[in-house]
Amino acid sequence: MGVVVGGVILDESVLLASNSPQHENPSLQPVADSLLRKLRHSKIPTGISYDVGLSDDKVSLLKRLATLYSFDCFILNASSIDDAKNEIMLAWGDTGGSILYVVSDKKKEFFLKLSNCSWLIVVLRSLGQESADVTEGGSSCENSSMIFINKLEELPSTVCHINRKATGNSVVTVGYVMKPSREEDFAKRGAFPLYPTQNGLIFMPLTFELPLSPQLQEADIVLHKATDEIKSIELKSRTNFSNRIVYTSGMQDLQRYLEDHPDCCVIDSFNNIYPVLDRLEIQEILLRLEDLKTEGRSTIRGPHFLKVDSFKEPDLLQRLSEAKLSLPSIVKPQVACGVANAHNMAIIFRNEDFKDLSVPLPAVVQEYVDHSSTLYKFYVLGEKVFYAVKKSTPNADILMKLSESSGLEPLVFDSLKSLPTAKEDQHYGDGNCSKATNSCVDLDLVIDAANWLRGVLDLTIFGFDVVIQEGTCDHVIVDVNYLPSFKEVPDDIAIPAFWEAIKKKFELKRSK
């Protein structure tokens, strides 16, 4: 058992690019921004240090960084170690752990002096000095207070390794990978701490910039958003869906690793997320909600739908009628996510407008449900279900009035950016009742459907959208998605539930 990392100090030698021409403004190492973003939301106090002899323009850059990321700045050199330690103590107080000082091997004489001051020293090897010797945590450890790393990207996993070693084997490490913007969204809400959560999880970012296998050997659980790493999807063939997706090389490496290590706990299996990538398959799954129908309760169902391979099919109107589809209808690409045009949609008001529609094919034509601009977003985090109420698209008659000025041309939009909605604030809970529809959502009914979907899809964390049809009070599930942000749910409720769902999945996997 050791000491957890109570604070991180990054020496200027690991942040500033060393090969900038003298006449140019100073610049950062290419990976510095990514590292600083991770540390900003780690809840570990972080500072930047520099020597008194550093040029004014470099000091100015470092101070701007410190301000941007809410870090502290400290002057640190061989003659000011004690002063710097006092200044750090005043700024951070008792951190409950050891200070981790990250420095380049070019400052060897300096960091050797620091090794006697009870700090943990992480030394970044210079280009050409990298070592192939790798121990636990992806780092080559030469003594108890000094750790050598080859790349700055190794620092987060090094911190995780130190914290896990200090807190014991009961801690579970979650290796996670997703696009930077999504990671930032989760991290700033406290979802990915580098030290143990109250239920014993440490979150370690995985990076495709380093060999993946050593990183994964440190992880007990893998949490991924594979759809962030899709290059293309081919839906024209009838082969297995997994054979129609082309991932980035890094995600392919992860997929192969998980296939070769079936005992690894993953949230969630690649095979299990495929249905939510295909709007047609999800619609067909939702047809089976018929099994939940109970006399005396509202109906929960998917919308009426039809797959279309060409908008110029001669019998398209007949097929639409047979599918119980009337105008207006909403047209969506069959591919639900992972590619640039997956959210390019259109609302159609006239039959003749199908032939020139620009929605990517194959497409799914879906029933447009009048729902008084009220959308219920449900989030399933393990065994817990949460919901939020948001404003949505208006009823058909209002949409048609909005489109009359353009001759009732199709309303084309990107559902992530330009969805036409009413101008009212979203809210969480709201007593289970929507004022807009003047009817209450049947939470028991939707929770039954959530549990049913969890069993059918075998997903740990997913979301789905429900609208309540005017007149019939049918609860219609219009969208299902994997690993949503659930940002409409308050963080103090959602994040612990997120951690609990992950931990329970691990415990269930381990018990089998």
N, C-alpha and C positions, 0 to 999 in steps of 0.2 A: 504494500500500500504506500503510495506517495502523496504528493500534494497537488491539488487541482490548479489549473491556470486561473489566477485571480486578476491578471491584467496582461495586456500585450503592448510592447513598445517596438515600433518598427524604426530601425535606424535608416537614415537617409540613404545609406549605401545600398539598400535593397529596393528602394522606391525609385530613385532617380536613374535615368538611363545614363550609362557611363560612356557611351560612344557618340554623344551629341557634339557636333562641331563647336568650337569655341565661340564663333560669331553668331550662333543661333541661340534662341531661348531654350532654357532647360526643359527637358521632357521626362515623362515617367516611363518606367518599364512597361511593356505592353500588357502585362497581366495585373498591374498594380490596381487599376480601377475595380476590376472584378473582386480582388481580394479585399479591398477597402469596403466595398458594398457588403460583403459577407460579414466582416468584422463589425460594421456599424450596427447590424441587427442581431449580433451574437449575444448581446447583453453582458459582454466582457469588456471592462474599461480598456480603452485603446488610446495609445499616444504615438506621436511621431517625434523622434529625437534627431538632433543635428549638432555638429561641432561649431564652436564659435568662429572658426576660420572659414566657414562656408560662405560662398558669394551671396550678395544681397538678392539677386534674382532667384537663386535656388531657395533661399530662406523664404522669400515671398511666395513661391510656388507651394512649398510645404505648408505654410500657414494658411494659404487658401484651401488646400486639401483638408487641413484640420478643421477649418470652419465649415466646409461643405459637408463633411462626414461627422461632425460633432465630436471630434477627437481633441486631445490636448497636445500641446507642443512643449518639449523639454530640451534644454541645452545639456548635452552629455558628452564629456570627454574625459581623458585620463585624470585630469586634475580636478574635475568637478563631480566625481561619482557620489560622494557623500551629500553634496548640495542637491544633486538631482534626486537622490533617494528621498531626501526630506521634502522636496517639492512634489514628488509623486505621492508621498504619503498625505500631504496637505490636500492635493487635488482629489485623490481617490479614497482616502481613509483606509480602513482595514478591509481589504478585498476578500479575505477568507482563503487566499491561495497565494501561489508564488507568481512573481513577475516573469513573463516570458519575453526575453529580449532577442529580436531577430536582426542579424547583422551579416554583412558580407565577409567572406574569408579574407578579403583584402585588408581588413582591420584586425589582423591576428593579434598583434601586440596589445591592442586595446581590449578585445574580448577575453583574452587570457587573464587580464587583471580583474575583469568583471566576474569571472568564474568563482571568485572567492567571496562574493557578496550575497550569496544564497539565492541568486536568480537562476532561472533556467535559460541557457543560452542556445539559441537555434542559429546555426551558421549556414548561410547560403553559399554553396561552392560556386566559384567563378566558372565561366565558360571554359571548357577544356580541362577542368579539374574534377569533373563529376566522377562519382564512384559507382561501380556496378554492385557494390555490396549493399544489400537491402535487408533490413530486419523488420520486425513488426512495426506497423504504422507507416511503412514506406520510407523509413529514415534509417540512416546508419549512425548508430549511437556509439560514441567513443568513450564516454564516461557518464557518470550519473547526472551531471549538471550540464552536459553539452551534447547537442544533437545536430548532426549534419544532414542537410537536405540538398538535393540537386536542383530543384526548381521551386520557385515561390508558390506554385500551385499546390505544393505538398503541405503548406502550413496548416490549413484547416483540418486535414486528416491527422496531422501531428498533434494538434491541440486536442482533438477527439480522443486520440490514443492515450495521451497523457491523462486526460480526465477520466477515461474509463479505467485505466490502470490504478488511478488514485482512489476510485470509488468502489472497485471490486467487480467481480464477475457477474453480479446480479444486474448490472446495467446492460441494456440491449442497444446496439448500434444500428441506426437506420441510415443506410446509404441511399441518397436520393439524387435524381437527375431530372431536370426539366429546363425549358428555355429560361434565360436570365430574367426576363420581365416577370414570368410566373413565379420564379424563385424569389424575386424581390417582393412580390405581392404577398406571398406566404411569410417570408422572413420578417418583414416589417411589422407583421402582426404577432410576432413572437413564436411562430410555429416551428422554427428550425434552430433551437438553441444548441450551442456547442458543449453545453454542460448538462447533466441529467435533469430531466423533467421530474415532476413529483411522482410519476409512475415508472421512472427508471429508464427513460429513452434518451439517447444522445443522437443528434442528427449530423451526419457527415456528408458534405457535398461530394458527389462523384464527378470526375472530369474526364472527358475523352482526350484531353491533352496529355494524359499520363497513361501508362499501361493499366488496363482495367482490372486484370486478374488480381494483382496485389491489393488494390483498393477493395475489391469485393470480398477478399479473404478477411478483411477487417469488419465487414458488415454482417449482421445477423438477419437483417431485413433489407430488401430492396424496394424502394418506392420510386415509381417512374411515371412520367407522362410521355409515353412512347409516341403519341400523336404529334408531339412537338418536333419529332425527328423524322417525319415522313417526307420523302422526296417526291413520290408519286403513287397513285393508286389506279389500277386498271380494272374497270368493272365490266368490260365487254365480254371477257371470257367467263366460262362457267366453272372454272377450277376453284379449289378451296380458297377462301378469302385471304388466308395467310400467304398464299403464293402470289397474290395480286398487289401486295404492298411492298414498296421499295423504301427501306429505311436508310438513314445515313450510316456510314461505316461504323461509327461509334455505337449506335443503337443495335446494329447487326451483331457487333461483338458482345454486347450485353445479352441479346437474345440467345446467342450460341452458348454463352456461359450458363445461363439459366437452364437451357435444355440439357447441358452436360452435368448440371448440379440440381437435380429435381428436388433435393431436400431443402434447398434454399427457400426461405419464406419471401414471397414476392407479392407486392400490392400494386396491381393485380396481374395475373397471368396474361400474357399476350393473347392467348386464345380467347380469354374471357372478355377482352375489350373489343374484339372484332365486331360483335353485333352493334355496338353503339357507334361504330364508324359507318354503318350502312343503314340509311333511313328506311330502306325497304325491309330489311330483316327486322328492325325494331318494330315497324308497323305490323309485320306478321306475328311477332311475339305478342304485341298488345291485343291482337285479336283473341288471344287466349284468356284475356281478362274476363271473358264471358263466364268463366268458371267461378268468379267471385260474386256473380249476380245473386242477390237475396231479395225475396219479396218484402216490400215495405221500405226498402232503402233506395237511395239514388243509384243510378247506374254509373260505373266507372269504366271507361273504354278509351280506345284510341280513335282518332278521327277516321272517317272514310277516306280511302286513298286509291290511287292507281299509279302503277309504274308506267312511264312513257319513254320509249327509246327514240322516238322522233315526233316532233310537234306537227309533222305533215302527214301523219298516218291517216289514210282515207276514212277509217272507221273510228277516229278518235272520239267524236262527239257521242257516238253510240256507246263506246266503252266507258266514257265518263258517266253517262246516264246509268248504265248497268252497275257502276261502282257507287251509285247513290250520291254522285257529285253534281252540285249545281253551282251557278255563279253567285257571288264571286268565289274563286278558289285561290289557294295559295300554292305556288309551284316552287319546289326546293330541289337542289341537286341531290342525287342519291347518296353521294359521298357527304357524310355529315361533318367531318372535321379533318384537319391535318393537311389540307391543300388550300391554296390561296383563294379559290373561288367557291369553297364549300358553303359559304354563307351568302352567296349571290342569289337572291330570291325575287319573286314577283307575285303580286296579287292581280288576278285577271278578272275583268268585268265583262268582257265580250268574247264569244267563241272565236271570232275571226282573228283575235289577237294572238292565239296560240302559235300560228304558223311562223311568225317572225320573232318569237320570243328568244331572248338571249340567255336564258338560264341554262347552265351546263347540262348536257345529257350524259347518261340517262338521268331522268328526273322523276320525282314523285309528286303527283298532283294530290293535294290534301284539302279536305273539307275546311272551309273557313267558318269558324264557330263564333257567333255573336256572344260576347262575354263582358260587355260593358266596360271594356278597357281595363279589366282586372286580371292579373296573372298571379298565380300562386306558385312560387318556386320552392320545391321540396328538396331537402338534402338528407341523404342517408349516410350516416357516419357509423359504420358498424351496426349495432343494434339500436341506435338512436336516430330519430327522425326529427328534423327541424323544418320550419317553413318561414318564408317571408312573403309579403304581399307587395306587388309592384304594379305600376300603371303599364298598360299594354296598348295594342292597336285598337282603334275605335271599332264600333259595330259597322256592319256592311253599309248601311244607309249613309252614315257619316263619311265613310271612305269614298263612297260614290260621289257625294257632294264635293269632296275635296278634289276628286279627279275630273269633275265636269269641266273645269276650266281648261283642261288639256284634252278634252274630247274623249274622256273615259279611257285614255290609254293605260296600259298596264303600269301599276305602281312598282317600279323596280328599286330594290334597296339591298344593302348589305346589313344583315341582321345584327352584326356586331357594332355597327356604326350609326346607321341612319333609320332605324325602325321608327315609324311615326307613332308617337304615344301621346297620351294626355299629359298635361303639365302639372302633375302633383307628386309629392314626395312619396318614396317607398316607405314601408313600415314593417316592423317585425312583430308577428303575433296578431295584434289588433283584435284580441278577444275571439279569434277564430271566425270572424265575420267580415264580409266585404260590404261596405256601404254602397258601392257602385252597383252591385247586383241585387242588393236588398235581400240577400239570402246568405245563409251560413255555409261555409265549406264543411263537409262531413269528414272531420279529421279521422274518425275511426275507419271510415271507408278507405281513405287515402293511405292511412298507415297500413291497413291490410294489404293494399296494392303494393306499397313500398316493400313490405316483408316478402310478398310474392315475387316481386321483381328481383329482390336480393337473392332469393333462392334460385330463380330461373337463370339470372345472369351470372351468379356467383361472383359478385363484385363486393368489395369492402366499402368503397367510398364512391358514391355516384349521386347524380341529381336528376330531377325530372320536373317538367313544368305542367301545371294543371290549369285549365280554364273551366268555368262553370257556364254551361250553355243556358242562355235565357230561355224561359218557357219550360224546358224539360228538366232543368237542373242536373243534366248529365254532367259528370266530372270527366273531362276529356284530357288525356295525357298527350300533349302536343310535341314534346321533345324529351329525350333522355340523353344524358351526357356523363362522361367518366371523369373522376377527380376534378370536380368543379371547385371554384375558389370559395364558395359559401360565405362570401364577404358581407352579405346582407344580415347574417346572424352575428350578434355581438361577439367580439373576440373572447371575452371571458367565459362565454358559454361554448362557442364553437371549437376553440383550440384545444381545451382539455378533452372534449369529445373526440376530436381528431386523434389525439394521442392515445386515448383509450381504445379506439377502434383498431389502431395499428398494433398496440400491445396485445389485445385479445386475439387478433389474427395470428400473431406469433405464438402465443400460448396454445392456441388450437392446433397449429401446425406441429408444434413440438410434442403435443400429447398423442399424436397419431402414430 
